[in-house]
């Protein structure tokens, strides 16, 4: 009987770990999407022959 209880506890912990892992992956996906959305072109580059218009860039969209 003790072994069955230990197996049940392990299964509960594995289910909790799976949920936490899925939550962490979801957070990372949202974070990376926000970063990719905001870093599209480099800001204010200068060349001897031309100056490109400055572009506002941010790592995270503050409107989130």
N, C-alpha and C positions, 0 to 999 in steps of 0.2 A: 504494500500500500504506500509506503514512503517513496518508493521509486516512481510510482504513478503521479504522486503529488509533485515531485521534483520535475518530472517531464512536463506537467501542466504549467508549472511556474516558468520553465524555460520557454515554452511556447508563448506564454503571455509576454515575456520579455522580448522575444523575437518579433512579435507583432508590434510592440511598442517601438522597438528599434527600427523596424521597417517604416512606420509612420514618421518617425523623426528624420530618417534618411530622406524620405520623399519630401518632407517639408523643407529640409536644407537644400535639396536639389532645386525645388521650386523657387526658393529665395534667390539662389545663385542665378537661375535663369532670368528672373525679373531684374536683378541687378545688372547682369551682363547686357540685357536688352536695353536698359536705360543708358548704360555706358556707350553701347554701339550707336544708339540714336543721337547722342550728343557729340560724339567725336566723328564728324563727317569730313571736315576739311581742316587743314592746319591753320592756325591763327597767324596773322601778320608776318608774312615772309617778304624778304627784300632781295632783290637781284640788282646787279649793276645796270641791267637794261630795263627793268620794269619793277614797279612796286605793286604787289597784289593787295586787294582790299582786305582789311582786317575782318576776321570772322569770329564771332563770340563762340567760345567753346567752354564746356563744363563737363565734369566727369558724371555728375548726376543732375538730372532735371529737377530743379527746386520746386516745380509745380506738383510733384508727386504727393 
